[in-house]
Amino acid sequence: MRGQGGDPSQFGSEAFYAALGRAFVAMCAVVPVLFVIEALDIWLGAGFDTLGGIIPQRIEGLDGIFFGPFLHHGFDHLYSNSVPLILLGTFVLAAGVRRFLYSTLVIVLISGLGVWITGSPNSIVVGASGVVFGYLGLLLARGIVERSWWNLAVVLLVGMLYGGQLIGVFPTNEQISWQGHLFGLLGGIVAAVLFRRRRPRNDDDPYRTESTLTLP
């Protein structure tokens, strides 16, 4: 996402806020699609969860790696993921469309495969929480590897708002996929390293970064 008035990666610039605004609008458009899918599932009684969820350690459950994040166990489950998905996704998307798409793909793959390999074969796993934790890990790692303090500030804010959910990366007795949360977090860290912005060799400002990707 490129805009007028400077570098979109430079906090405080006009281009930065323009990219952030566009990203917020885009993420707000994604979530209603998830609600439509859930409404259709309930209205039609189609059993999308069974058809498209991850079934660990079963070949027929592998396609759930890609379909599972779009499905939820009811509206309560979807509500709990919606706000953090919009908030975190906005800041991830603001850094560039290609980085967002590549990073999301890495997160989905690592989170989904982690669930498929380590999850209970008697379970069906759906939900965008793996992606949510992936974006959280991405922003945290990006703040460190790119020395982007505003990314760390976002993680701190989200931690204050949703800190209780972070225990979801540890095994619990609740009917939640802690594996999806944990591997999603790891996937975000991997994506942050793979698609990081690299600083130019000759630059007097050690905190200024440039992207190695050509972003739309």
N, C-alpha and C positions, 0 to 999 in steps of 0.2 A: 504494500500500500504506500504510494508516494503522494505527497501533497505539496501545497505551496508553503513557503515560509520556513525552509530549513530542512534538517535531517529528521525523518520520522522516528529514528532511534534515539534522538537527543531529547531527554526529558525537559519539558517546559517550552519546547519550540511549538510554533503554530502547526507545523506538519505533524508533530507528535499528537497533539490534541485532536487534529482532524482524523488521523488514523484510528485513534482510540474511539472516537465517535462512530466512525463507520463500522468498526469491529463490534461495538455494542449493538448497533442496529442489526447487524448480521446475526449475532448470537441470539438476539431476541426473536429473530425469525426462525431459528432452528428449533427452539423449544416447542412452539406450537405444533410443529410437525410431529414431535414425539407424543404430544397429547392427542393428535388426530389418530395416530397409529394405535394408541392405547384405547381410545374410544371405539375405533373400528373392531378391535379385538373383543371388547366387552359386548358391543352391540351384535356382532356377527356370531359370537361364541366360537371364534375360529381357532382358539388355542395356539395363538402365535408363540407363546412362551415355549410350549412343547415343540413346535415346529422349528423355531429359530433360535432357541436357547443353546447354551453350551452344555453338552452332556459329557462330563469328564471321562477320559479314558475309553471313549467309544468313537469309532470312526464317523458314525452318523451325526455325532455332536460337534464335529470340527467346524462346520459351517457357521455355528453359533458364535465363533470368534468374531465374525464380521457382522452378523445380524443381531447378536445379543445386546450390544450397547443401545440399540434402538427400541428395545422391549423392556417392559417393567411389570412387576407383580402388583398391578393396581395403581390408582392415582396417588395414594399416599407415598408409595415408593417413588413415583415420578416427581411429586412435589419436593421431596427431600433432596433430589438431585438437581432440580431445575435452577434454583438461585445460585448455588456454587458453580454450576456449569456455565451459566451466563457470565458471572463475575470473573472466574478464572479464564474462561474461553476468550473473553474480551481482550484481556491483556496478552494472551498467547497469540491471538489473531492479529492484534495491532502491530506485532513485529514483522508481519508479512504473510501473504496468503500461502506461498509455497512452503515456507517454514512451518506454518500452521498445519497444512495438509500432510507434509512429510512426518512431522512430529506426531500428529494424531494417528497416522498409520502405524508408526513404531510403537506407540503406546497401546493401541488396540491389539497389535500382534503379540507383544510381550505379555500384556495383561491376560489376553485370551488363552495363549498357549500355557501360561503359568497355571491358570485355572484348569485347563484341560488335562494337564499332566498331574497336578497335585490335588485336585478336587475330588470329592466323593463321587463315585460312579452312579450313585443312587440319587444324585441331585441334578437339577436343571438350573443353570445360572444365567440370569439376564440382568440388564441395568447398565446405566451410564456411569456408575460410581467408580469403576476402574479408570475411565477416562478422566473423571474429576480428580482422582488422586494422581493420575498421570500429569495433568496440568499443574497440580500443586508441586509435584516433584520437579517438573520442568522449570517453573518459575524460580523455585528455590535454587536449583543447580545453575540456572542461567544467571541468577544474581551473583553467584560465586565465580563461575568460569568467565563471565563477561564483565565482572565488576560493575554490575548494574544495580545500584542501590535501590532504585525505585521498584525493581522486581522483588527484592527482598522485603521492601515495605509492603507490597501487595500480599506476599505470603504471611507477613506478620499480621496484617489486617484480617485475612481469611482465618488465620490461626486463632485470633481473638473471637471471631464470630462463630467458627465451627470447630473449635479446638476439641470438643468432646467427640467429634466424629473421627479424629485422628487415631483413636484407639482401635479403629476398624482395621488397622494393618496387623493387629495381633489376633491370635486364635481366641475365639469366644464361644459361649454356648448358644448365642443367638443365631437365628437363621439368616446369617449374612455371609457373603463370600469374602472372608478376610484375605483369601489368596488373590482375588481380583484387585483388592485395594493395595496389597503389598506389591504385587507385580506391576500394577499400574504405576505406582510411585517409582519403582525401579525403571520402568519404561520411560517415564518422563525424564529421569536423570540421564538415561542413555541418549534420548533425543536431544537434550540440552547440549550434550557434548558433541554429538554428531553434527548438529546443525547450528553450532555456535557462530557468532560473529567474530571475525579475527581482526585484531588490531594491526594497523599498518606498522611496518618496522620503524619508519622514520616519522614519528609523531610526538610532538612535545607534550600533548595531553594524553596521559596514560589511561584515561577513562573514556576517551572517544573511541568508538568502534565503527567498523564498516562491515557490511555483509559480503560474504563470498558468493552469495546467490544474487541473481538478477530478479528482483521482486516486482510484481505488477503493482 
